Amino acid sequence: MSPLSKKIVSIQAELDYDSALFTGRAGSLSDDSIFLETSPTDSSVDFKPGSLLEVRLKAPTGQTINLNGKIVWSYKTPPHCLTNSIVFKVSDSKDKYDNFLQRLRND
């Protein structure tokens, strides 16, 4: 992808944060970051910017990738604040992420 480009997607995601596992989806992918939304839960968790996060993405093709990085920003999604919107920056695994993006682009 060219710099600053985004690929709009709907990919299943699991987020491992603060020793808890959350489900959700990736809504867009860019060269070094991912926009994520958690699935509704009984109560929203505060995903703090700067915190470490592990994300597992499962593409429609069945390909799965594990990524580590940091939360850039997050907010509790209105109106009920039972979901979270998060921007996650990939820190390690960058080569794996680049290959994942390339395969999605070719599909």
VENGI-V152628 format. One record per backbone hydrogen bond with DSSP energy under -1.0 kcal/mol. CO is the residue of the C=O (numbers start at 0). NH is the residue of the N-H. Records with the same first field share a line. If there is no record, write none. Layout:
CO = NH, NH
//
This chain:
1 = 4
6 = 28
10 = 25
11 = 57
12 = 23
13 = 55
14 = 21
15 = 53
16 = 19
19 = 16
21 = 14
22 = 38
23 = 12
24 = 36
25 = 10
26 = 8
27 = 34
28 = 6
31 = 89
32 = 29
33 = 87
34 = 26, 27
35 = 85
36 = 24
44 = 46
45 = 47
47 = 50
50 = 70
52 = 68
53 = 15
54 = 66
55 = 13
56 = 64
58 = 61
62 = 58
64 = 56
66 = 54
67 = 90
68 = 52
69 = 88
70 = 49
72 = 86
74 = 84
76 = 80
81 = 40
82 = 76
83 = 37
84 = 74
85 = 35
86 = 71, 72
87 = 33
88 = 69
92 = 96
93 = 97
94 = 98
95 = 99
96 = 100
97 = 101
98 = 102
99 = 103
100 = 104
101 = 105
102 = 106
//
